[in-house]
Amino acid sequence: MGQAEPEQQAQEKPTINIVGVKVALGPFHKGLLPLFTKWDNDFDVCFLSGDPLRPVTKETSETYYDNYSKEEQRNRVQFAIYEQARLRPIGLTGLRRMDYKNGTAEFGILIGEKDCWDKGFGTEATILMLDYGFTVLGLHNIMLETYSYNERAIKAYLRAGFRIIGRRREAHRWGNKLYDDVIMDCLSTEFHNPIKPILELP
């Protein structure tokens, strides 16, 4: 029997914390590392996220996971994104640098499976994470940074509830071309979840 594909190596019945319409979110676990390594070596994926275009070994992914597992998780949370229909892992999303005193955090997302681009999965995962941050964690301001060439992501973030609040001009370089850093945020008082709320508070 041949070696299993990365998708098959991920657990068959994943633990799910948050259920949407198109996607579901669950714990990021070690069984997802083969997929994580695959996405980290896909230059199309890394280009959009702004990550360096360089080879990533299995050992590097394992070291990242080991360090993540040992870190104090109070100021960081990360979920795997699953395609709801088949519970297929398709990406990662999370909040980092959470400051509970001031109610702030930074948002990040990666849709690694390219056949899931332009289907609304990223937009819905972003909405679910905003709802989680505001409703469950009690945050007030969630921000992100992306790049001016990543128009697909910017449109998704705007649909989810983020607003563009500024730009750092020509601060990101690819080859001989310069692009703006785009800064966006969303406030709990401005956010509306058009999907079913992830938690019905009494």
N, C-alpha and C positions, 0 to 999 in steps of 0.2 A: 504494500500500500504506500502511495506517495505521501510526501509531507503535506500536512494540512495547510490550507491557505490561511493568511492572517485573520480573515473574517471568521473562519471556522475555529480558530484557536481561542477567540474570545468566548466567554462563557455563554452557553446556549440559552439559559433563562436568567438574564441579568436582573439584579436588584434594581427596582425603579423607585425613585423618590417623588418625582413630579411628572404628571401625565398631562400632555397637551392634546392637540388634535392631530398634528403632523409629526410631532416629536415627543420624546419622553427623556427625562434626565435621571441619571443614576450615578453611583459612586465610580470614580476613576480607580481602576484596579489593575493589578499586575498582568492579568490575562490580556489586557488591551495593548501591552507594550509592542507586540509585533506590528499592530496597526499604527501606533504612534511612530515607530521607526520608519514605516513605509511613508507616512505623511511627511515626516521630517526630511525625507530624501526626494520628495517630489518638488522640483523647483517651481512648478506652476503654483503650488500651494504656498510655498515659502515666500515667493515673490509678493503675493497679496498680503501676507501677514507681516512682511518686512524682515523676516528672519534671514540670517546669512545663508547663501546658497553654497552649501558644503556638504560632503558626505557625513552621515551620522551612523555610527555603528550600533549594533545591538547592545554592546557593553555601555556605550554612552547613554542610551535610553534607560538601561537598568540602573546606572548610577544616578540619573535624574530622578527616577522613581524612588530609589532608596533614600535619597536626600529629602525628597518631598514627603515621604512617609515618616521621616524622623523629625521634620520641622514642627514647630509649634503652629497648630492650625487655627488658632483663634483669629488671626488676622488674614486668613486666606481660606477659600473654599473652591473646590473644583469638581465639576460634573462631567461625565461622559454624556454625549448626545446620541440618542438612538432614533432611527427612523421608526415611527410608531407602528406602521403596518407590519413590519417583520422583526422589530426590535433588533435591527442591524446597527452596530455602532458606526457612526458617520463623522464624529468630531468631538471636540472638547470645548467647554466654556467654564468661566469662573469669575470670581471676584477676588481681588488682592488689595493689599494695603488698606484694609478696612480699619477705619478710625471710628470707634463707637462713640467716643466723646463728642466728636463733631458730626457724626452721621455720614461719613464719606467713604467712598471706595472707588477702585478702578475696575473696569469691566474688560474682559477679553473673550474672544471666541475664535474657533477654527473649525471650518467644515472641510474635512480632509478627503472625503469621497466626492470626486468631481462630478459624478453623475447626479449628485444631490444639490449642485449649484443651481441657482435661478428657479427654485421650486418652493421658496418660502420657508425652508427649514431653518435657515439662519435667523430670519426675522422672528419666527415664533420662539426659537430658543432664547433670543434676546429679550423678548417680552416676558417669558417665564422667569428669566434671571432677574429682570428688573422687579417683577412682582415678588420674587423670593427676597431680594435685597431690601425692598421697602416694607413688605408685610411681615416677613419672618424675622429679619435681622434688625428692623427698625431704622434702617439707613434713610438719609434724606437726599443726598446728592451723590449720584453715580456718574463718573466721567470715563471717557476713553480717548485714545489717540489713534488715528489712522493716517493714511496718506492720500494725497489728492488724486493719484492715479487709480485708487481702489474705489471707483465709482459704484460698483455693485454693493460693496459694504456700506458706503455712505448712505445710499438709498434705503438699504435694509434698516440701518440704525434710525434714520428719520421716520420710517414707517413704524418702528417699535416705540418711538417716543422721545428719542434723543434730539437735541438741537445743536447746531453748529454755534460755538461761542467764540471761536477764534482760530487763527492760523499762525504757525511759525513758518515764515516764507523761506522756500528753497533750503530746507533744513535736512532733507533726505536725498541721498544720492544713489542712483543706479548707473553705473558706467559713467558716461559724460553728461548725464541729464540730472537735473535737480527738480525736486518736487516739494510741495508744502506738507508740513505736518498739519493735520486737521484735528482740532480739539472740539469734543462734543460732550454735553452732559444732559442729565435728566433729573428732575426734582420729583420727590414723592408727591408733592402737591399738584403737579402737572401730569402725572402718569395715569393712564387709563388702560386697563387690561381688557381688550375686546374678546379675549378667550375666557373660559371659565376660570375664576380666581383659583390660585393654587391652594388657598387656605381660607375657609369661611370663618371669619371671626364672629363670635357671638355678640 
